[in-house]
């Protein structure tokens, strides 16, 4: 079972099938001494916990607060394809650190099932809402790290009430699709999008004996990410696994009750299916950033410098919410991947927690493989 907010009683690995509904309060005692820096990190999964842990390491005297709206603060998203294949038995095995473990081992005050609704930059008030009880309150913080990430894009033609449509972004999403596969009700699945997520899900479902059709207008997998030649190699491999890849765009759906019966392509053809997986991209979550006055770029990412600072003093951003400057062109590149999330988080966690006038750590893409380095003075050090 996947997604509880009540970790107080029983094992924290016993997780329900529904999204978070109640709040977990860390056993850590909040220290109100004015001499201690108070750093709040908003967002879980990869960037948030990494930034919080790095901040705690950089300034052991700081009070670090980690806010996450769902029940799971730290999960291994890259292992979701293995879970869908059946190589990992339980969704709870994807939970890498529980709130208790983060509190005990990293000295972080973790609050899951808690939504950060806005940030008053002038008063340094972070406004919070307990998603279980609806209680609202605020915390005064000296520094804020935005690791709010991104959410899956849902095409306008997909009805919100469709019960056999799922994105593939969270642990709850993965558990939902795995449950459908295990139940044997999926004869044919249509995947919208042929990027990393679409390719991984197609491979996993094909390995489970499910017939898969991918609608990708470019006609190949991950073309914009790895280039034409390699993307063709990956596409050929997928076709050998009996994945059908069609160079078409979905334009609508045909419903039967509360279920999608068929996906309609740009040519007007109906592609019948038992379920639909949405993998057409992500959209950065900007609500909290906008409330703080953070500048938003044209591509929807948060504007940051090479040290992760936003235009608002005392506010940093990292992970899927930001674009990383390319060392080749200098242009920002948005890649919502775990590698960039971890590296930008460590850079931002270091800079936000530093005291005095020490030179900032910077993050720059180093080309092939998206290697990120830390620049300190005249030398370079690979982020670890």
BABAVO-591720 format. One record per residue (C-alpha): y, x, z; residue in one letter. Coordinates in Angstrom, 1 decimal. Example, Ala and Ser with C-alpha at 12.3 -4.5 7.8 and 13.67 -1.06 7.14 Angstrom:
<vomar py="-4.5" px="12.3" pz="7.8" resn="A"/>
<vomar py="-1.1" px="13.7" pz="7.1" resn="S"/>
This chain:
<vomar py="0.0" px="0.0" pz="0.0" resn="X"/>
<vomar py="3.5" px="1.3" pz="-0.9" resn="X"/>
<vomar py="6.9" px="0.9" pz="0.7" resn="X"/>
<vomar py="7.5" px="0.0" pz="4.4" resn="X"/>
<vomar py="10.5" px="0.7" pz="6.5" resn="X"/>
<vomar py="8.7" px="0.3" pz="9.8" resn="X"/>
<vomar py="7.4" px="3.8" pz="10.6" resn="X"/>
<vomar py="7.8" px="3.3" pz="14.4" resn="X"/>
<vomar py="4.3" px="1.9" pz="15.1" resn="X"/>
<vomar py="1.2" px="3.2" pz="13.4" resn="X"/>
<vomar py="0.8" px="5.9" pz="10.9" resn="X"/>
<vomar py="3.7" px="6.6" pz="8.5" resn="X"/>
<vomar py="1.3" px="7.0" pz="5.6" resn="X"/>
<vomar py="0.4" px="3.2" pz="5.8" resn="X"/>
<vomar py="2.8" px="1.9" pz="3.2" resn="X"/>
<vomar py="3.2" px="-1.7" pz="1.8" resn="X"/>
<vomar py="3.3" px="-3.0" pz="-1.7" resn="X"/>
<vomar py="6.8" px="-4.4" pz="-1.5" resn="X"/>
<vomar py="10.2" px="-2.6" pz="-1.5" resn="X"/>
<vomar py="11.8" px="-1.5" pz="1.8" resn="X"/>
<vomar py="12.7" px="-4.4" pz="4.1" resn="X"/>
<vomar py="13.4" px="-2.9" pz="7.6" resn="X"/>
<vomar py="15.1" px="0.2" pz="9.0" resn="X"/>
<vomar py="13.8" px="3.4" pz="10.5" resn="X"/>
<vomar py="16.0" px="5.1" pz="13.1" resn="X"/>
<vomar py="15.4" px="8.8" pz="13.7" resn="X"/>
<vomar py="14.5" px="9.8" pz="17.2" resn="X"/>
<vomar py="17.0" px="12.6" pz="17.0" resn="X"/>
<vomar py="19.9" px="12.2" pz="19.4" resn="X"/>
<vomar py="23.3" px="12.1" pz="17.6" resn="X"/>
<vomar py="25.6" px="14.8" pz="18.9" resn="X"/>
<vomar py="29.2" px="13.9" pz="18.9" resn="X"/>
<vomar py="30.7" px="17.2" pz="19.7" resn="X"/>
<vomar py="33.9" px="17.7" pz="17.6" resn="X"/>
<vomar py="33.1" px="21.4" pz="17.1" resn="X"/>
<vomar py="30.0" px="20.6" pz="15.0" resn="X"/>
<vomar py="30.2" px="19.8" pz="11.3" resn="X"/>
<vomar py="28.8" px="16.4" pz="10.4" resn="X"/>
<vomar py="27.3" px="16.4" pz="6.9" resn="X"/>
<vomar py="25.9" px="13.2" pz="5.3" resn="X"/>
<vomar py="23.6" px="13.2" pz="2.3" resn="X"/>
<vomar py="23.0" px="10.0" pz="0.4" resn="X"/>
<vomar py="19.8" px="9.7" pz="-1.6" resn="X"/>
<vomar py="16.2" px="10.6" pz="-1.3" resn="X"/>
<vomar py="13.2" px="11.6" pz="-3.5" resn="X"/>
<vomar py="14.0" px="15.2" pz="-4.6" resn="X"/>
<vomar py="17.7" px="16.2" pz="-4.5" resn="X"/>
<vomar py="18.7" px="14.5" pz="-1.3" resn="X"/>
<vomar py="16.0" px="16.0" pz="1.0" resn="X"/>
<vomar py="16.5" px="19.4" pz="-0.6" resn="X"/>
<vomar py="20.3" px="19.3" pz="-0.1" resn="X"/>
<vomar py="19.9" px="18.1" pz="3.5" resn="X"/>
<vomar py="17.3" px="20.8" pz="4.3" resn="X"/>
<vomar py="19.5" px="23.5" pz="2.7" resn="X"/>
<vomar py="22.6" px="22.4" pz="4.6" resn="X"/>
<vomar py="20.6" px="22.5" pz="7.9" resn="X"/>
<vomar py="19.4" px="26.0" pz="7.1" resn="X"/>
<vomar py="22.9" px="27.2" pz="6.1" resn="X"/>
<vomar py="24.6" px="25.9" pz="9.2" resn="X"/>
<vomar py="22.0" px="25.4" pz="12.0" resn="X"/>
<vomar py="24.7" px="23.9" pz="14.2" resn="X"/>
<vomar py="25.6" px="21.1" pz="11.8" resn="X"/>
<vomar py="24.6" px="17.6" pz="12.3" resn="X"/>
<vomar py="22.9" px="16.6" pz="9.0" resn="X"/>
<vomar py="22.4" px="12.9" pz="8.2" resn="X"/>
<vomar py="20.2" px="11.8" pz="5.3" resn="X"/>
<vomar py="20.6" px="8.2" pz="4.1" resn="X"/>
<vomar py="18.0" px="6.5" pz="1.8" resn="X"/>
<vomar py="18.0" px="2.8" pz="0.8" resn="X"/>
<vomar py="14.2" px="2.6" pz="0.2" resn="X"/>
<vomar py="11.3" px="3.3" pz="2.6" resn="X"/>
<vomar py="10.4" px="6.7" pz="1.1" resn="X"/>
<vomar py="12.7" px="9.6" pz="1.6" resn="X"/>
<vomar py="10.7" px="12.3" pz="-0.1" resn="X"/>
<vomar py="8.0" px="11.8" pz="-2.8" resn="X"/>
<vomar py="6.4" px="13.9" pz="-5.4" resn="X"/>
<vomar py="7.5" px="12.1" pz="-8.5" resn="X"/>
<vomar py="6.0" px="14.7" pz="-10.9" resn="X"/>
<vomar py="2.5" px="13.7" pz="-9.6" resn="X"/>
<vomar py="2.9" px="10.0" pz="-10.6" resn="X"/>
<vomar py="1.1" px="10.6" pz="-14.0" resn="X"/>
<vomar py="-1.9" px="12.0" pz="-12.1" resn="X"/>
<vomar py="-1.9" px="9.1" pz="-9.8" resn="X"/>
<vomar py="-1.9" px="6.7" pz="-12.7" resn="X"/>
<vomar py="-4.8" px="8.5" pz="-14.2" resn="X"/>
<vomar py="-6.8" px="8.1" pz="-11.0" resn="X"/>
<vomar py="-6.8" px="11.8" pz="-10.1" resn="X"/>
<vomar py="-4.9" px="10.9" pz="-6.9" resn="X"/>
<vomar py="-6.4" px="8.1" pz="-5.0" resn="X"/>
<vomar py="-3.5" px="6.6" pz="-3.0" resn="X"/>
<vomar py="0.2" px="6.1" pz="-3.6" resn="X"/>
<vomar py="0.8" px="7.3" pz="0.0" resn="X"/>
<vomar py="-0.6" px="10.7" pz="-1.1" resn="X"/>
<vomar py="2.6" px="11.1" pz="-3.1" resn="X"/>
<vomar py="4.7" px="11.0" pz="0.0" resn="X"/>
<vomar py="5.6" px="14.7" pz="0.6" resn="X"/>
<vomar py="7.6" px="14.3" pz="3.8" resn="X"/>
<vomar py="8.0" px="11.3" pz="6.1" resn="X"/>
<vomar py="11.3" px="10.7" pz="8.0" resn="X"/>
<vomar py="9.6" px="11.9" pz="11.2" resn="X"/>
<vomar py="8.5" px="15.1" pz="9.5" resn="X"/>
<vomar py="12.0" px="15.8" pz="8.2" resn="X"/>
<vomar py="13.5" px="15.2" pz="11.6" resn="X"/>
<vomar py="10.9" px="17.3" pz="13.4" resn="X"/>
<vomar py="10.8" px="20.3" pz="11.0" resn="X"/>
<vomar py="14.3" px="20.3" pz="9.5" resn="X"/>
<vomar py="16.4" px="18.8" pz="12.3" resn="X"/>
<vomar py="17.7" px="16.1" pz="10.0" resn="X"/>
<vomar py="18.7" px="12.6" pz="11.2" resn="X"/>
<vomar py="16.9" px="10.4" pz="8.6" resn="X"/>
<vomar py="17.7" px="6.8" pz="8.1" resn="X"/>
<vomar py="15.6" px="5.0" pz="5.5" resn="X"/>
<vomar py="16.1" px="1.4" pz="4.5" resn="X"/>
<vomar py="19.8" px="2.0" pz="4.9" resn="X"/>
<vomar py="22.3" px="1.5" pz="2.1" resn="X"/>
<vomar py="25.5" px="3.5" pz="1.8" resn="X"/>
<vomar py="28.0" px="0.9" pz="0.5" resn="X"/>
<vomar py="31.2" px="2.8" pz="0.3" resn="X"/>
<vomar py="33.0" px="6.0" pz="1.4" resn="X"/>
<vomar py="36.6" px="6.0" pz="2.7" resn="X"/>
<vomar py="37.7" px="9.5" pz="1.8" resn="X"/>
<vomar py="40.9" px="9.3" pz="3.7" resn="X"/>
<vomar py="39.3" px="8.3" pz="7.0" resn="X"/>
<vomar py="36.0" px="10.1" pz="6.3" resn="X"/>
<vomar py="34.1" px="6.9" pz="7.0" resn="X"/>
<vomar py="30.7" px="6.3" pz="5.4" resn="X"/>
<vomar py="30.0" px="2.6" pz="5.5" resn="X"/>
<vomar py="26.3" px="1.7" pz="5.9" resn="X"/>
<vomar py="24.2" px="-1.4" pz="5.8" resn="X"/>
<vomar py="20.7" px="-1.9" pz="7.3" resn="X"/>
<vomar py="18.8" px="-3.5" pz="4.5" resn="X"/>
<vomar py="16.4" px="-5.2" pz="7.0" resn="X"/>
<vomar py="18.8" px="-6.8" pz="9.4" resn="X"/>
<vomar py="22.0" px="-6.8" pz="7.3" resn="X"/>
<vomar py="23.9" px="-5.1" pz="10.1" resn="X"/>
<vomar py="26.9" px="-3.1" pz="8.9" resn="X"/>
<vomar py="28.4" px="-0.1" pz="10.6" resn="X"/>
<vomar py="30.1" px="3.3" pz="9.7" resn="X"/>
<vomar py="29.6" px="6.9" pz="10.5" resn="X"/>
<vomar py="32.4" px="9.4" pz="10.4" resn="X"/>
<vomar py="31.4" px="12.5" pz="8.4" resn="X"/>
<vomar py="33.2" px="15.8" pz="7.6" resn="X"/>
<vomar py="31.4" px="16.3" pz="4.3" resn="X"/>
<vomar py="29.5" px="14.1" pz="1.9" resn="X"/>
<vomar py="26.8" px="15.0" pz="-0.6" resn="X"/>
<vomar py="26.0" px="12.4" pz="-3.3" resn="X"/>
<vomar py="22.4" px="12.6" pz="-4.4" resn="X"/>
<vomar py="22.3" px="9.0" pz="-5.4" resn="X"/>
<vomar py="20.3" px="9.6" pz="-8.6" resn="X"/>
<vomar py="19.8" px="7.2" pz="-11.4" resn="X"/>
<vomar py="18.0" px="4.0" pz="-12.1" resn="X"/>
<vomar py="15.9" px="3.0" pz="-15.1" resn="X"/>
<vomar py="17.7" px="1.3" pz="-17.9" resn="X"/>
<vomar py="16.5" px="-2.3" pz="-18.4" resn="X"/>
<vomar py="17.3" px="-3.7" pz="-21.9" resn="X"/>
<vomar py="19.3" px="-6.9" pz="-22.0" resn="X"/>
<vomar py="16.6" px="-8.8" pz="-23.7" resn="X"/>
<vomar py="14.1" px="-8.3" pz="-20.8" resn="X"/>
<vomar py="14.2" px="-11.3" pz="-18.4" resn="X"/>
<vomar py="14.6" px="-10.2" pz="-14.8" resn="X"/>
<vomar py="11.9" px="-12.6" pz="-13.8" resn="X"/>
<vomar py="9.2" px="-11.2" pz="-16.1" resn="X"/>
<vomar py="6.3" px="-10.4" pz="-13.9" resn="X"/>
<vomar py="4.4" px="-8.0" pz="-16.2" resn="X"/>
<vomar py="7.3" px="-5.7" pz="-16.9" resn="X"/>
<vomar py="7.9" px="-2.5" pz="-14.9" resn="X"/>
<vomar py="10.1" px="0.6" pz="-15.1" resn="X"/>
<vomar py="8.5" px="3.9" pz="-14.0" resn="X"/>
<vomar py="11.0" px="5.4" pz="-11.6" resn="X"/>
<vomar py="9.8" px="4.9" pz="-8.0" resn="X"/>
<vomar py="6.7" px="5.0" pz="-5.9" resn="X"/>
<vomar py="6.7" px="1.2" pz="-5.9" resn="X"/>
<vomar py="6.8" px="1.1" pz="-9.7" resn="X"/>
<vomar py="3.9" px="3.5" pz="-9.9" resn="X"/>
<vomar py="1.8" px="1.5" pz="-7.4" resn="X"/>
<vomar py="2.5" px="-1.7" pz="-9.4" resn="X"/>
<vomar py="1.2" px="-0.2" pz="-12.7" resn="X"/>
<vomar py="-1.8" px="1.4" pz="-11.0" resn="X"/>
<vomar py="-2.7" px="-1.9" pz="-9.4" resn="X"/>
<vomar py="-2.6" px="-3.6" pz="-12.8" resn="X"/>
<vomar py="-4.8" px="-0.9" pz="-14.3" resn="X"/>
<vomar py="-7.3" px="-0.9" pz="-11.5" resn="X"/>
<vomar py="-7.6" px="-4.7" pz="-11.7" resn="X"/>
<vomar py="-8.8" px="-4.5" pz="-15.3" resn="X"/>
<vomar py="-6.2" px="-7.0" pz="-16.7" resn="X"/>
<vomar py="-4.6" px="-4.5" pz="-19.1" resn="X"/>
<vomar py="-6.0" px="-4.5" pz="-22.5" resn="X"/>
<vomar py="-2.9" px="-3.5" pz="-24.3" resn="X"/>
<vomar py="0.4" px="-2.0" pz="-22.9" resn="X"/>
<vomar py="3.6" px="-1.5" pz="-24.9" resn="X"/>
<vomar py="5.8" px="1.3" pz="-23.7" resn="X"/>
<vomar py="9.5" px="1.3" pz="-24.7" resn="X"/>
<vomar py="10.7" px="4.8" pz="-25.2" resn="X"/>
<vomar py="9.0" px="8.2" pz="-26.0" resn="X"/>
<vomar py="10.7" px="10.6" pz="-23.7" resn="X"/>
<vomar py="9.1" px="12.4" pz="-20.8" resn="X"/>
<vomar py="8.3" px="9.2" pz="-18.9" resn="X"/>
<vomar py="7.0" px="7.3" pz="-21.9" resn="X"/>
<vomar py="4.8" px="10.3" pz="-23.0" resn="X"/>
<vomar py="3.4" px="10.8" pz="-19.5" resn="X"/>
<vomar py="2.6" px="7.1" pz="-19.0" resn="X"/>
<vomar py="1.0" px="6.7" pz="-22.4" resn="X"/>
<vomar py="-1.2" px="9.7" pz="-21.8" resn="X"/>
<vomar py="-2.3" px="8.4" pz="-18.3" resn="X"/>
<vomar py="-3.0" px="4.9" pz="-19.5" resn="X"/>
<vomar py="-5.0" px="6.1" pz="-22.5" resn="X"/>
<vomar py="-7.1" px="8.3" pz="-20.2" resn="X"/>
<vomar py="-7.9" px="5.1" pz="-18.3" resn="X"/>
<vomar py="-9.1" px="3.4" pz="-21.5" resn="X"/>
<vomar py="-6.0" px="1.2" pz="-22.0" resn="X"/>
<vomar py="-4.8" px="0.6" pz="-25.5" resn="X"/>
<vomar py="-1.2" px="1.9" pz="-25.7" resn="X"/>
<vomar py="1.6" px="1.3" pz="-28.3" resn="X"/>
<vomar py="4.8" px="3.3" pz="-27.9" resn="X"/>
<vomar py="8.0" px="2.1" pz="-29.6" resn="X"/>
<vomar py="10.2" px="5.1" pz="-30.2" resn="X"/>
<vomar py="12.8" px="4.9" pz="-33.0" resn="X"/>
<vomar py="12.6" px="8.7" pz="-33.6" resn="X"/>
<vomar py="8.9" px="8.5" pz="-34.4" resn="X"/>
<vomar py="7.9" px="11.5" pz="-32.2" resn="X"/>
<vomar py="7.7" px="12.2" pz="-28.5" resn="X"/>
<vomar py="10.5" px="14.0" pz="-26.5" resn="X"/>
<vomar py="12.3" px="15.2" pz="-29.7" resn="X"/>
<vomar py="15.7" px="15.5" pz="-28.1" resn="X"/>
<vomar py="14.2" px="17.5" pz="-25.3" resn="X"/>
<vomar py="11.9" px="20.1" pz="-26.8" resn="X"/>
<vomar py="12.9" px="20.1" pz="-30.5" resn="X"/>
<vomar py="11.2" px="19.0" pz="-33.7" resn="X"/>
<vomar py="8.2" px="21.4" pz="-34.0" resn="X"/>
<vomar py="7.0" px="21.2" pz="-30.4" resn="X"/>
<vomar py="7.6" px="17.5" pz="-30.2" resn="X"/>
<vomar py="5.4" px="17.1" pz="-33.3" resn="X"/>
<vomar py="2.6" px="19.0" pz="-31.6" resn="X"/>
<vomar py="2.8" px="16.7" pz="-28.6" resn="X"/>
<vomar py="2.9" px="13.7" pz="-30.8" resn="X"/>
<vomar py="-0.2" px="14.8" pz="-32.7" resn="X"/>
<vomar py="-2.0" px="15.4" pz="-29.4" resn="X"/>
<vomar py="-1.1" px="11.9" pz="-28.3" resn="X"/>
<vomar py="-2.4" px="10.3" pz="-31.5" resn="X"/>
<vomar py="-5.7" px="12.1" pz="-30.9" resn="X"/>
<vomar py="-5.9" px="10.3" pz="-27.6" resn="X"/>
<vomar py="-5.6" px="7.0" pz="-29.4" resn="X"/>
<vomar py="-2.0" px="6.3" pz="-28.5" resn="X"/>
<vomar py="-0.2" px="4.4" pz="-31.2" resn="X"/>
<vomar py="3.4" px="5.6" pz="-31.8" resn="X"/>
<vomar py="5.6" px="3.5" pz="-34.0" resn="X"/>
<vomar py="9.1" px="4.5" pz="-35.3" resn="X"/>
<vomar py="10.6" px="1.2" pz="-34.4" resn="X"/>
<vomar py="13.0" px="-0.2" pz="-31.8" resn="X"/>
<vomar py="12.3" px="-3.2" pz="-29.6" resn="X"/>
<vomar py="14.9" px="-5.9" pz="-30.0" resn="X"/>
<vomar py="13.5" px="-8.8" pz="-28.0" resn="X"/>
<vomar py="10.5" px="-10.3" pz="-26.2" resn="X"/>
<vomar py="8.5" px="-13.5" pz="-26.5" resn="X"/>
<vomar py="7.7" px="-15.2" pz="-23.2" resn="X"/>
<vomar py="4.8" px="-17.3" pz="-22.0" resn="X"/>
<vomar py="5.8" px="-18.7" pz="-18.6" resn="X"/>
<vomar py="7.0" px="-15.8" pz="-16.5" resn="X"/>
<vomar py="5.1" px="-13.2" pz="-18.6" resn="X"/>
<vomar py="6.0" px="-11.2" pz="-21.7" resn="X"/>
<vomar py="3.5" px="-12.3" pz="-24.4" resn="X"/>
<vomar py="4.9" px="-10.0" pz="-27.1" resn="X"/>
<vomar py="7.6" px="-7.4" pz="-27.8" resn="X"/>
<vomar py="9.7" px="-8.1" pz="-31.0" resn="X"/>
<vomar py="10.6" px="-5.1" pz="-33.1" resn="X"/>
<vomar py="13.6" px="-4.5" pz="-35.4" resn="X"/>
<vomar py="11.5" px="-5.7" pz="-38.3" resn="X"/>
<vomar py="10.8" px="-9.0" pz="-36.6" resn="X"/>
<vomar py="7.1" px="-8.2" pz="-35.9" resn="X"/>
<vomar py="5.6" px="-9.4" pz="-32.7" resn="X"/>
<vomar py="3.5" px="-6.8" pz="-30.8" resn="X"/>
<vomar py="1.3" px="-8.6" pz="-28.4" resn="X"/>
<vomar py="0.7" px="-7.1" pz="-25.0" resn="X"/>
<vomar py="-0.5" px="-7.6" pz="-21.4" resn="X"/>
<vomar py="2.3" px="-5.5" pz="-19.9" resn="X"/>
<vomar py="5.5" px="-3.6" pz="-20.8" resn="X"/>
<vomar py="6.6" px="-0.3" pz="-19.4" resn="X"/>
<vomar py="10.3" px="0.5" pz="-19.6" resn="X"/>
<vomar py="11.1" px="4.2" pz="-20.4" resn="X"/>
<vomar py="14.2" px="4.0" pz="-22.5" resn="X"/>
<vomar py="16.3" px="6.2" pz="-20.2" resn="X"/>
<vomar py="18.2" px="6.2" pz="-17.0" resn="X"/>
<vomar py="21.7" px="5.3" pz="-15.8" resn="X"/>
<vomar py="23.5" px="7.3" pz="-13.1" resn="X"/>
<vomar py="24.2" px="5.3" pz="-9.9" resn="X"/>
<vomar py="28.0" px="5.5" pz="-9.6" resn="X"/>
<vomar py="29.0" px="2.8" pz="-7.1" resn="X"/>
<vomar py="29.3" px="5.0" pz="-4.1" resn="X"/>
<vomar py="31.1" px="7.7" pz="-6.0" resn="X"/>
<vomar py="33.6" px="5.3" pz="-7.5" resn="X"/>
<vomar py="34.4" px="4.0" pz="-4.0" resn="X"/>
<vomar py="35.2" px="7.5" pz="-2.9" resn="X"/>
<vomar py="37.4" px="8.1" pz="-6.0" resn="X"/>
<vomar py="35.1" px="10.6" pz="-7.7" resn="X"/>
<vomar py="35.8" px="11.2" pz="-11.4" resn="X"/>
<vomar py="33.1" px="9.8" pz="-13.7" resn="X"/>
<vomar py="32.5" px="11.5" pz="-17.1" resn="X"/>
<vomar py="32.1" px="9.6" pz="-20.4" resn="X"/>
<vomar py="28.3" px="10.1" pz="-20.2" resn="X"/>
<vomar py="28.2" px="8.4" pz="-16.8" resn="X"/>
<vomar py="27.5" px="11.5" pz="-14.8" resn="X"/>
<vomar py="29.7" px="12.6" pz="-11.8" resn="X"/>
<vomar py="32.3" px="15.3" pz="-12.6" resn="X"/>
<vomar py="31.5" px="18.5" pz="-10.6" resn="X"/>
<vomar py="32.4" px="22.1" pz="-10.9" resn="X"/>
<vomar py="29.8" px="24.9" pz="-11.0" resn="X"/>
<vomar py="29.5" px="24.8" pz="-7.2" resn="X"/>
<vomar py="28.8" px="21.0" pz="-7.2" resn="X"/>
<vomar py="32.2" px="20.0" pz="-5.9" resn="X"/>
<vomar py="33.7" px="16.7" pz="-7.1" resn="X"/>
<vomar py="37.5" px="16.1" pz="-7.5" resn="X"/>
<vomar py="37.5" px="14.6" pz="-4.0" resn="X"/>
<vomar py="37.9" px="17.2" pz="-1.2" resn="X"/>
<vomar py="34.8" px="17.4" pz="1.0" resn="X"/>
<vomar py="32.6" px="15.6" pz="-1.5" resn="X"/>
<vomar py="29.8" px="17.2" pz="-3.5" resn="X"/>
<vomar py="27.2" px="15.8" pz="-5.9" resn="X"/>
<vomar py="23.8" px="17.0" pz="-7.2" resn="X"/>
<vomar py="20.5" px="15.9" pz="-8.8" resn="X"/>
<vomar py="20.2" px="13.2" pz="-11.4" resn="X"/>
<vomar py="23.8" px="12.2" pz="-10.8" resn="X"/>
<vomar py="25.3" px="15.4" pz="-12.4" resn="X"/>
<vomar py="25.2" px="17.4" pz="-15.5" resn="X"/>
<vomar py="24.5" px="21.2" pz="-15.4" resn="X"/>
<vomar py="26.6" px="23.5" pz="-17.4" resn="X"/>
<vomar py="24.7" px="25.3" pz="-20.2" resn="X"/>
<vomar py="24.9" px="29.1" pz="-20.1" resn="X"/>
<vomar py="24.8" px="29.1" pz="-23.9" resn="X"/>
<vomar py="27.5" px="26.6" pz="-24.8" resn="X"/>
<vomar py="29.2" px="26.0" pz="-21.4" resn="X"/>
<vomar py="28.9" px="22.3" pz="-22.1" resn="X"/>
<vomar py="27.4" px="20.0" pz="-19.4" resn="X"/>
<vomar py="23.8" px="19.0" pz="-20.0" resn="X"/>
<vomar py="22.3" px="15.9" pz="-18.2" resn="X"/>
<vomar py="18.6" px="16.3" pz="-17.6" resn="X"/>
<vomar py="17.3" px="13.9" pz="-14.8" resn="X"/>
<vomar py="14.4" px="16.2" pz="-14.0" resn="X"/>
<vomar py="13.0" px="17.5" pz="-10.7" resn="X"/>
<vomar py="13.7" px="21.1" pz="-11.6" resn="X"/>
<vomar py="17.5" px="20.6" pz="-12.0" resn="X"/>
<vomar py="17.5" px="18.2" pz="-9.0" resn="X"/>
<vomar py="16.0" px="20.8" pz="-6.6" resn="X"/>
<vomar py="18.2" px="23.6" pz="-7.9" resn="X"/>
<vomar py="21.5" px="21.8" pz="-7.9" resn="X"/>
<vomar py="20.6" px="20.3" pz="-4.5" resn="X"/>
<vomar py="20.1" px="23.8" pz="-3.0" resn="X"/>
<vomar py="23.4" px="25.0" pz="-4.4" resn="X"/>
<vomar py="25.3" px="22.0" pz="-3.1" resn="X"/>
<vomar py="23.6" px="22.1" pz="0.3" resn="X"/>
<vomar py="24.6" px="25.7" pz="0.7" resn="X"/>
<vomar py="28.2" px="25.2" pz="-0.4" resn="X"/>
<vomar py="28.8" px="22.0" pz="1.7" resn="X"/>
<vomar py="27.5" px="23.6" pz="4.9" resn="X"/>
<vomar py="29.3" px="26.9" pz="4.5" resn="X"/>
<vomar py="32.1" px="27.7" pz="6.9" resn="X"/>
<vomar py="35.1" px="30.0" pz="6.2" resn="X"/>
<vomar py="36.2" px="31.4" pz="2.9" resn="X"/>
<vomar py="32.9" px="32.8" pz="1.5" resn="X"/>
<vomar py="32.5" px="32.6" pz="-2.3" resn="X"/>
<vomar py="30.7" px="29.6" pz="-3.4" resn="X"/>
<vomar py="27.2" px="29.6" pz="-4.9" resn="X"/>
<vomar py="27.2" px="28.3" pz="-8.5" resn="X"/>
<vomar py="24.6" px="26.8" pz="-10.7" resn="X"/>
<vomar py="24.3" px="27.5" pz="-14.4" resn="X"/>
<vomar py="21.6" px="26.6" pz="-16.9" resn="X"/>
<vomar py="20.0" px="29.7" pz="-18.3" resn="X"/>
<vomar py="18.6" px="28.2" pz="-21.5" resn="X"/>
<vomar py="14.9" px="28.0" pz="-22.3" resn="X"/>
<vomar py="13.0" px="26.5" pz="-19.4" resn="X"/>
<vomar py="16.2" px="25.2" pz="-17.7" resn="X"/>
<vomar py="16.1" px="28.2" pz="-15.3" resn="X"/>
<vomar py="18.8" px="27.9" pz="-12.8" resn="X"/>
<vomar py="20.4" px="31.0" pz="-11.1" resn="X"/>
<vomar py="22.7" px="31.4" pz="-8.1" resn="X"/>
<vomar py="25.7" px="33.6" pz="-8.8" resn="X"/>
<vomar py="27.0" px="35.5" pz="-5.8" resn="X"/>
<vomar py="29.7" px="38.0" pz="-6.4" resn="X"/>
<vomar py="28.9" px="40.2" pz="-9.3" resn="X"/>
<vomar py="25.1" px="39.8" pz="-9.1" resn="X"/>
<vomar py="22.6" px="37.1" pz="-9.9" resn="X"/>
<vomar py="19.8" px="35.7" pz="-7.8" resn="X"/>
<vomar py="17.2" px="33.3" pz="-9.0" resn="X"/>
<vomar py="17.2" px="30.1" pz="-6.9" resn="X"/>
<vomar py="14.0" px="29.6" pz="-4.9" resn="X"/>
